[in-house]
């Protein structure tokens, strides 16, 4: 696996009408060597909401603290 993940994993909790969702970084994903899948490493498991994989921004790394948007 490469050091830099292809995707970062976020738990996204919707808070209701007219409120922004809470995005919490909970892990990362790296492609398999054969290119036919991904390995996902989670530091937490969401109890509800959505699990979203996003490409990291150039200045973002897997070990940064959780973010909210």
Number of C-alpha atoms within 10 A of each C-alpha: 11 9 8 14 21 16 21 24 25 25 22 19 17 14 11 8 7 6 8 12 16 16 20 20 24 22 21 25 22 19 16 12 10 7 8 7 11 17 12 16 14 15 10 13 11 14 8 10 14 13 16 15 17 12 13 16 9 6 5 11 15 19 10 8 10 12 11 12 8
